[in-house]
Amino acid sequence: MNFWDKIAGVYDIAEKINGGVYREMCAVTSRLVPCGAKVLDCAAGTGELSIAACAKAKEVLCTDLSENMLKTARKKAEALGADNISFDARNIFDLKDPDNTYDIVIAGNVLHLLKNPQGAVKELMRVLKPGGKLLLPTFTTKGHGEMLIKLYTLIGFDPSESYTPAEYKKMLEGCGCGRVRTKLIRGRIPCCYAVIVK
């Protein structure tokens, strides 16, 4: 059992430690999803951004590598009566979807965990329709929340990178996928909410 399967049952408690940032991240996501959109959420964890997107979306596919995270996400969606969300185990580097499938693609708080974030961004862009939006909110922990991150590492959390907002934007620009717009969401662990339009 991997780290994410082990912590799936308590992941939402950890989210509450940084609750204001999560609430704003969900609000921004909801605003950016157009009515009737077809949405893919990758590395969705317990589904917070999928649930935020489903209010206006026609359909949302909530994906993660962790089956336990998906089980928790499914329970949350069912409790809210969100019947336009489906669930599937997917690898962010190999999505299996045809090119140009989704209006919105989301990958929240995952790129800092990956050895090859640029490869993931290119795969996410591949399945995004022309004119669609790639939503990439990610915690920018360098200089903020470092003690909290150190505590998380004691239980097995293993981020590959720590970014400042400027470093995160620069990394995304290096993907060559287009103009990167960012919004900083301040909190205990800030989030740099990045958007790329295909």
Phi, psi and omega in degrees: 000130182276173182305315185290324174296321182295322186263003184306321183290339181243004184301319181294333176293318177297323177300323183295335177299329179244039191302319181298321179293317179298318180297317179292321177301317179294320180296317178296316179301313181301319180294326185278346180273119179285157178300135177080012184287152170261121191238138170244128175245115182258147183051049191284349181060232182270014167087015182302315182285329174298316179294320177298322182286331190289344181299323181248341184288152171287315179209146179231129172256113182264118185233152176196158174283336183272116178297324180292322175298316180295324176299316179296317179299318180298317179298318180297316180296318179297319180297330180269356182071026180277090187268006178257017176249130171245167190227143179200145174281123182220150175262124184299339180269352184209080192279344176072354179277152172295161174302151171057048184265323192245148175282324180226133172236131183242137169218093187264130172054045179231330188298330178288350180267350191258143176289331182231069183298327180296322177297320178295317181299318180296322177291322177296318178295327181301320184271358179274137178290152172304133184087351179282170183243135173259120183255120188229064175289132182216138177297134176250095192270345183294117181087356181218137174064020185294326177295319179296318178297320178298321176297317179298324181294335178295335179258009173114358177294131187221078179290146178276335186212152172235125184245151157274165176304319181294320179294321180296314179298317180297318178300316180294320177299328178292348177286342180069031183258006179121183182294135180252119174257140181227153174225131179269125175257112186277147179175191180306313169239106184295158177236130171264110183269107183256143178228131174236128176262130182282000000 
